[in-house]
Amino acid sequence: MIRTESEYAIAVARLAAESTRFAAQKVRLKKSGLKRDEIKRVTDPMKSFSLQLKEEVQNFERLKQHAFDPLENFRGFGHLLISLRIAKSISQRELAKRLGVHESQISRDERNEYFGISIERAMKVLDALGVRIHSSIEINASKRRASA
């Protein structure tokens, strides 16, 4: 996951370089006389890497536009906290300052996607980001009928 503007810039530059390198590699392989399926076998890992990197770049761009994935039963909550920081254009350093902790703590928390975070700590992060979360609750109709 791309977490900072500098990581984003590096990823965009790397994606462009990989695209150029991929095209050049295909030309070299064709000139060497390899068959189509052999070329595919050699270039598939490069293509896979580029697709993954492209997806990460697109995800970062979506977050900057405030487009978030839905949250269900708090699965992905840590990822959401990171996404909210990115969407608000707040650096890890700035968030650390707002929370009164060292920047390395935020880096560590984000690397672990806030695994095991307390509700109190989550509320502090949300407050520091200036974000409110609203939830809705759905009770599974089939379970409700069974208990009635």
C-alpha positions, 0 to 999 in steps of 0.5 A: 500500500502506498502511504505517502506522497513520496512513495506515490511519486516513486511508484508513478516513476517506477511504473513508467520505467517498468512500462518502457522496460517491459516493451524493450524486453519484449522486442529483445525476446522476439529478436532472439527467436523465442516463440509467443508462449515462451515470451509470455512465460518470460514476461508474465512476472514483469507484467504481474508486477506492473499490474500490481503497482498500477493498482496501488497507484490507482488506489492511492489516487482514489483515496486522494479523491475521498473514495473509500471501500466499505467497512464491514464488522470492522474488518479493514479498520486499520486500512481505513485509518491509513486511507483517511490520513492519505485522503486528508493529505496529512503526513505521518509526521503531522499525525504524530504531532497531533497525537503527541507521539513520535513519527516512528509510532505512526509508521509502525502502527500503519505498517501493522495496519493498526492491528490490535488498536484500542477503541480509545486510540482509534477515537484519538486518531479519528479526532486528530484527522478531523473525521467522524464515522457513522455506522448502520447495523443490519441484523440478519433476517434469518437469524432474527426469525430463528430466535423469535 
